[in-house]
Amino acid sequence: MAKGQVEGQAAAQVVGTGGWVAGGVVTGVLTGLIGTAIIWAVAGSSDASVPADRKLLIAEQPSVYQQSYEAGYGQKLKSRRKSAALTGGLLGTAAFVLLYLSASSGTTY
């Protein structure tokens, strides 16, 4: 059981999360911390099921292994997506704050 979970987590580790970072940045810039919280929640509730090609690779393993693999894969992928969305959202919020402060400072250079 533990072996399946560890291997599922390792497989999820190589899945890209750049789209979640970009989505977080855009949401953070446009809506600030509220948007960051929303994109984080969306990332946490997104589908993180094992792709069909991965399921074929583990099809010959016992069902307990397959279940723990899928659980480990889903948990790790959701965690990575949430982290990426939060990072992007906070970067976007920081950019929003900097833009707001520079626009409202009234100082011209």
C-alpha positions in Angstrom: 0.0 0.0 0.0 2.7 2.5 1.0 4.7 1.7 -2.2 1.7 2.6 -4.4 1.2 5.9 -2.6 4.8 6.9 -2.8 5.0 6.0 -6.5 1.7 7.9 -7.1 3.1 11.0 -5.4 6.3 10.7 -7.5 4.3 10.5 -10.7 2.3 13.6 -9.7 5.5 15.5 -8.9 6.4 15.7 -12.7 3.0 17.1 -13.7 3.3 20.8 -14.7 1.6 23.4 -12.7 2.6 26.5 -14.7 -1.0 27.2 -15.7 -2.0 27.5 -12.1 0.8 29.9 -11.4 -0.2 32.1 -14.4 -3.9 31.9 -13.4 -3.0 32.9 -9.9 -0.9 35.9 -11.1 -3.7 37.1 -13.3 -6.3 36.6 -10.6 -4.1 38.3 -8.0 -3.5 41.3 -10.3 -7.2 41.8 -11.1 -8.8 41.0 -7.8 -6.1 41.0 -5.1 -6.3 38.7 -2.1 -9.9 37.7 -2.7 -9.0 36.4 -6.1 -6.0 34.6 -4.6 -8.3 32.8 -2.1 -10.7 31.9 -4.9 -8.0 30.5 -7.2 -6.5 28.5 -4.3 -10.0 27.0 -3.6 -10.5 26.2 -7.2 -7.1 24.5 -7.4 -8.0 22.4 -4.3 -11.2 21.2 -5.8 -9.9 20.6 -9.3 -9.9 17.1 -10.8 -6.7 15.3 -10.0 -7.4 11.8 -11.3 -4.7 9.6 -12.7 -4.4 9.9 -16.6 -5.4 6.8 -18.6 -1.8 6.1 -19.7 -0.7 5.9 -16.1 -3.7 3.7 -15.2 -2.5 1.3 -18.0 0.9 1.1 -16.4 -0.4 0.0 -13.0 -3.3 -2.1 -14.3 -1.5 -5.4 -13.5 -0.8 -4.4 -9.9 -3.1 -5.5 -7.1 -6.1 -3.4 -6.4 -4.8 -2.1 -3.1 -1.7 -0.8 -4.9 -3.8 0.9 -7.6 -6.0 2.5 -4.9 -3.1 3.8 -2.9 -1.4 5.0 -6.1 -4.4 6.9 -7.2 -4.8 8.4 -3.7 -1.2 9.4 -3.5 -1.3 10.9 -7.0 -4.4 12.9 -6.3 -3.2 14.2 -3.0 0.2 15.3 -4.3 -1.2 16.9 -7.4 -3.8 18.9 -5.6 -1.2 20.0 -3.1 1.1 21.2 -5.9 -1.7 22.9 -7.7 -2.8 24.8 -4.6 0.7 25.8 -3.8 1.2 27.1 -7.4 -2.0 29.0 -7.4 -1.3 30.6 -4.1 2.2 31.5 -5.2 0.9 33.1 -8.4 -1.9 34.8 -6.6 0.4 36.4 -4.0 2.8 37.5 -6.7 -0.2 39.0 -8.6 -1.5 40.7 -5.5 2.0 42.2 -4.8 2.0 43.5 -8.3 -1.5 45.0 -7.8 -0.4 46.7 -4.6 2.7 48.1 -6.2 0.8 49.4 -9.1 -1.8 50.9 -6.8 0.8 52.6 -4.6 2.7 54.0 -7.5 -0.4 55.3 -9.2 -1.7 56.9 -6.0 1.5 58.4 -4.7 1.1 61.4 -6.9 4.9 61.7 -7.4 6.1 62.2 -10.9 9.7 61.3 -11.9 
